[in-house]
Amino acid sequence: MNIISSSQNDKVKYLNKLYRSRNRRKEGVFILEGKRLIEAASAGGADFKQVFLTPAFFKSAENDELLADLKSKAEFIYLKGYLLKEIASTVNPQGILAVVEESIFKGDDFYRRADKILLLDRIQDPGNMGTMIRTAVAAGFDGIIALKGSVDIYNQKVIRSTMGGIFSIPIRQKLSQKEFLAEIETEAADYELLAADIEAEEYHFEHQYQDKLILMIGNEANGLDQNLLAKATAKIKIPLAGEIESLNAAVAASVISFEILSQSLKKES
């Protein structure tokens, strides 16, 4: 077992580069930290390229099952424990990091597999993005589109916030608004296009949702872009009491998503 102990090692330098989003996008990969997320990625069929781990993690019997699975998928690179901690963004990376290839979903294939889609317009807070991905999975959505201007879904804070949900649902990101508007005229022409809008006249629980729909949630400060609002086939809002003018974007997405799920379950019963 060759154990790397220097930060000047080429493989360590490469790993450090991937913590910068520009390099990550160029390589088409992202980094996972910790056993739980790596287990979720493995179970979700993620394409692993490299696994960086400490000798202590490798030798622990409780990790045997995971390591046996990863051994057939990726190159193992062993690092001293202090070096791995120095590289990782989390306080306790648990002795393991992994480099994983991004999943790419084309428009036609994406729409064939996704009847209920969450569209995120310029969502910029990593915590909000991660929460909405996790919520979409829990509420039975089949796909997510994060338009250009949204935070990178492979940001470390986003990945941690999803609690593994990022590997349970197809996600397209960096799609331009122009590209999306073209798709709703072609591949997604038969979807109901729902806009969460505080100026809407219909409450979210009053609306009867179609089986194929795209729920659009807008930027935390400015809401949905006017071009998206103009294309909406329906606009809905959440009733508010007190002096609050609007909800956090992730909270609004959760409230509406679970109303959609509730209606769907009633149809099935």
Secondary structure, DSSP 4 states (H G I P E B T S, - for coil): --EE--TTSHHHHHHHHTTSHHHHHHHTEEEEESHHHHHHHHHTT--EEEEEE-HHHHH-GGGHHHHHHHHTTSEEEEE-HHHHHHH-SSS--TTEEEEEEPP---HHHHHHH-SEEEEESS---HHHHHHHHHHHHHTT--EEEEETTSPPTTSHHHHHHHTTGGGSS-EEEEE-HHHHHHHTTTTTTTSEEEEE-TT-SEETTTS---SSEEEEE-BTTTBS-HHHHHH-SEEEE----TT-----HHHHHHHHHHHHHHHHHHHH-
